[in-house]
Amino acid sequence: MVMHIIDKSFVRTPRNYIIQSLLATVAVAIILYFVNIFTEAAIVAALGASIFIVFAMPRSVTAQSRRLIGGTLLG
């Protein structure tokens, strides 16, 4: 079993991963700018986890908008 440091699909199409990372960064920056929650570490951690789910696993059941909004409101 050979372990690769960089995923083969990233080597073939790095543009998709870079754009996805930039979009996630911009989304977090916009939300933090408007909500002004830089001092609320727990909220920032939860927000980061939600954004990771949306961008890394968009077809997952947990990435559905209903579940994300409901989980955020309950948490």
Backbone hydrogen bonds, N-H to C=O, Kabsch-Sander energy under -0.5 kcal/mol:
donor,donor_aa,acceptor,acceptor_aa,energy
4,H,2,V,-0.5
11,V,7,D,-1.6
12,R,8,K,-1.8
13,T,9,S,-2.3
16,N,13,T,-0.5
17,Y,13,T,-0.8
18,I,14,P,-2.3
19,I,15,R,-2.6
20,Q,16,N,-2.1
21,S,17,Y,-2.2
22,L,18,I,-2.4
23,L,19,I,-2.5
24,A,20,Q,-2.0
25,T,21,S,-2.2
26,V,22,L,-2.6
27,A,23,L,-2.4
28,V,24,A,-2.2
29,A,25,T,-2.4
30,I,26,V,-2.6
31,I,27,A,-2.2
32,L,28,V,-2.7
33,Y,29,A,-2.1
34,F,30,I,-2.2
35,V,31,I,-2.2
36,N,32,L,-1.8
37,I,32,L,-0.5
40,E,37,I,-1.1
41,A,39,T,-1.3
44,V,40,E,-2.1
45,A,41,A,-2.3
46,A,42,A,-2.1
47,L,43,I,-2.4
48,G,44,V,-2.3
49,A,45,A,-2.1
50,S,46,A,-2.2
51,I,47,L,-2.4
52,F,48,G,-2.2
53,I,49,A,-2.1
54,V,50,S,-2.3
55,F,51,I,-2.5
56,A,52,F,-2.9
57,M,52,F,-0.5
57,M,53,I,-1.8
60,S,57,M,-1.7
63,A,60,S,-0.9
64,Q,61,V,-1.4
68,L,64,Q,-2.3
69,I,65,S,-2.7
70,G,66,R,-2.0
71,G,67,R,-2.4
72,T,68,L,-2.1
73,L,69,I,-2.5
74,L,70,G,-2.2
75,G,71,G,-2.0
